[in-house]
């Protein structure tokens, strides 16, 4: 499935249409349209996220910086054909917080279900579903089976998404991983599912962030 609506198919120009024109010039807009489609995933993701999260203030500020982080680190940690989906996932990772989408209280699941309903690329849905240790929160909230409907990806893309999210504060502050964990634990009371989940997922998230940090350190 395509993450963006398909471009209309362009037929060959008729004699009437091309009379007095250079054929290459006539076809140029069509070619440009197809090139645009190939590079429009991130643009669509950012626009869609803004439409859903823009009114939420700090949440939207957080997402913008996560996407900025993902864009910054992608060339250093991923091959060229993996960078676009990382940045798109960064833009979309928190859309499940949008009031129009929040049905279960598990924002990764709500966001992934919304994207699935739109016909978005399956891998992108799954990255959103499982970002930043969502499996642990799903267990706390009783949605393990529902989240498991989305395949979990482990590897450099998910690691980089965790890095971008877990080094960005709730209003877009740049934080260390430990500071980010601390602020989450302080923001939610001990009996809250998020507090319990982040406590359990901390070693897993730390390992993901560390793997990406080592790649970044090796580049310079």
N, C-alpha and C positions, 0 to 999 in steps of 0.2 A: 504494500500500500504506500501511497505517496503522502508525505507530510504536508504538502501544499497542493492546492487544486491543480489538476492537469492543465497544461497550456493547450489552447485550441489548435487543432491540426490545420496546417496551412496547405491549401491545394496549390498546384502549379498555376502561375499567372496565365490568364487568358491573353490572346493576341491583342484584344482591345486594351486590356490593362497595361500591357507592356509596350504598346505602340509609342514610339518616341522616347522610351526610357531605356536606360541601361539595365539589363537583367540583374546584375549584381546589386545595383542600388535598390532595385525593387525588392529583392530578397533580404536585404540587410536588416530591416526591422524584424522580420521573422526569426532570423538567426540570433539577433540580439535578445529577442524574447526567450528563446530556448536557453541561451547562456544565462539569462537572468534567473530562469527557473532553477538551473543547476546550482546557483549560489544564493538562493532566496530562503533557504531553511532557517538560517539564523535571523534574518530580517523578519520572517513570519513569526518565529518564536518570540522575539523581543516585542513585537507589536501585540501579539496575543497576550503575552504576560502583562504588558502595560495596561491593556484593556481590562484585565481581571484584577490586577493588584495595584494599579495606579492610585485608586482612592484610599488605599490602606496605609499610606504614609511611610512609616518606618519599615514595614515589610517590603514595600517596593524599593526603598533605598537599599535594603539588604540584598535583594535580588540583583539590582544593578551592579553592585560591587562584586557579588559572586560571579556574575557573567564577565565582568572586567578582569577578575582574577583568572578565570578559565581561559579567556582570550590571551592573557599575558603568558600563561604557563604552557599552553597547548603546543606551541612550536618547539619547546624544549623537551617535552615528555612524550609526545605522540607523533606517529607518522602523519603525513599530510592528509591521508584519507580518513583519519579518525578525529581530526580537530573540529570539524563542523558540528558533529553530533555532540561532542562535549559541550561546546558553547551553547548550542540549542538547549541541551538538558539543563545547563546552568540557568538560562533564562526561565525555563519552565518548571524548575524543581519545586517551587513553593506555590504553584497556582492552586493547589488544593486548599489553601487558606481562604481563597475568595469565597465570600458568603454564598454566592450562587452555586458553588460546587461542594461546599463543606456539608457532607451528609453523614459521614461515619465518625468524624473527629480525627481520623487518621489521614493527615493531609497528603502523604505520598500516594495512598490508595485512591483518594478522591481525585487527585490530579491525574493519575494514570488512567483511571476510568473515563474521565472527561476526554483525554487525548485519544483513547481507544475508540470512543464513540464518534470522534471526528474523523477516524480513519488514518490517524497519524502513524508513521513508521513504527513497527512493533518494538524495535530495539529502543527507540526513544521513549516509548511508553514504559518499558521495563526499567530504564535508567531512572526515570522519575519515580517509579514505584518503589525502588529499592535504595534510593539515595540516602547516604548518611546513616546507615544502620537501621533502616525502617523496619527490618525484620524483628528487631527487639521491641519496638513500640507496638507493632502488630500483635505480638504475643501478649503484651501488657493489656491491650484493649480487646483482645479476643477476636482478632481478624487475621489470624495466621493463614487459614485456608483461603481466604479471599485474596490476600497478598500473593500467596503462592500461585495464583492463576497467572501471575506475571513472572516470567523467567528471571532469575537473579543472575546478573553478570558480575564476575569477579575479574579484575584485570586493570590495566593502566588507565582506561577511561573512567571507570568507577572510582579508582583511587584518586584521580585528578579532580573529579567532581566532589568527592569527600574533602579533599584538600581545600578547594575553593570555598566550600560551604563552612568548613570547620575552622577557617582562619578569618572569617568575616562575622562581625557582631550583628546583633538584631536590628541595628539602624545603619549598617554599612561601615562600622568601624573595622580597621585592620587590627586583628588580634592574633596572638600566638594560639596554638592549639590548646594549651593548658588554660589560658585565660578564657577562651571560648567555652570550654567545658565548665569552668567555674561559674561563668555568668549564667549558663543554662541551669545549673544546679541551684543557683541562688534565685533565679527567676521563677522556678516552679517549686512548690512545697514538696517535702519528701514523699508524701503519699500520692503524688500526681504521676500518671503513667509516663509522662515525658521524663521526669526526674528519675524514676526507676529504670526506664529504658536507657537513658544516657549513661547511667551508672554501670549498667550491664554491658553496654556497647563500647564503652571507653577503650578497652584494649584493642578491639577490632578497628575502631576508628583511628586510634593512635598508630597502628601498624600501617594503615592505608596512607595516612598523612606522612609518615616517615618514609615510606617507599617513594612517594612523589618528591619529598624534600631531598632525598638522596639523588634522585635523577636531576633535580634542579641544580644541586651543588656540583654535580659532575659535568654540567654543561659549561659553566664559566671557566 
